[in-house]
Amino acid sequence: MTSRLLFLGPPGAGKGTQAQQLAAARGLLHLSTGDLLRAEVAAGTALGLEAEAVMARGELVSDSLVLAIVRSRLEQQAAVGAGGWLLDGFPRNVAQADALKTLLDDLGQQIELVVLMELDDGVLLQRLLSRGRTDDNEAVIRHRLEVYREQTAPLIRYYREAGLLQAVEADGTVEEIAGRITALLD
Ligand code: ADP
């Protein structure tokens, strides 16, 4: 059973919704760096204070900070001998992907599948504008899409060349998209 995977795709593609459902259905750890960072902001931790302004601008939080969060979760899970995980919103640039590879090598684990969720910019913008999160105003959204294209989209090629990438069309109902993703899994 496919149990170590990550979701890639632009903001607004629906990664969070699909990741949450799939992780629950398969008993995987759902690790969303966006959710974890927002929780730190809400709790007012030092880490949250560092991340808050960066997130509000739609920029990427520093690699070291995000990596520390991911590392501790994956190590914790490996220590209790639990199985799978689903990464959502991480990695977001090539440096993070390289660091993830090193971390997984240390843990003796491997990514089994990368699911790319594809959607037109016009649809993304409409979805994000209707979501109403504090970093969801039009200027910030446009900037997040730009950051995605410049920093995250290179991961499509990175994982395609590693033979791990499968793409799904992210337009349709939540159930339709879930069906397309499930069809890719063992
Ligand atoms: P979206 O998918 O809509 O962009 P996320 O919840 O994944 O939303 O991320 C929200 C914000 O959190 C990002 O714009 C960024 O500032 C920060 N963030 C999340 N994950 C990462 C990451 N892996 N590296 C750097 N910053 C991140």
Residues whose N, C-alpha, C, O or C-beta is under 5 A from the ligand:
A	BS01	ADP	P11 G12 T33 G34 D35 L37 V54 M55 G58 E59 L60 V61 V66 G89 F90 P91 R92
